[in-house]
């Protein structure tokens, strides 16, 4: 049974929120506008920069495939220093940067609203 202490603990350390595909697409684009990246790096950066959020492998790779299928990003293989095997890096195709910027803005706005909601 839940006691009041459990309720207080829940709000002091809320469980992580998993991104859906729509949020993942906007988050990924926000990172790729800054630099090329690969899957596990995107997951790790999300957890560092936005500790309340998590991104499952399934949603991440579904979002990356969507972006490639839409022609917004391309993938290429690169040996990453300090990593064993080459990683599949992703980058935004230059002509899609304006739309990527618009979609990444949605990610930042979503986070701004989420922070305001948690402060209320």
Secondary structure, 3 states (H helix, E strand, C coil): CCCHHHHHHHHHCCCCEECCHHHHHHHHHHHHCCCCEEHHHHHHHHHHHCCCEECCHHHHHHHHHHHHHCCCEEEEEECCCCCCCCEEEEEECHHHHHHHHHHHHHHHHHHHHHHHHHHC
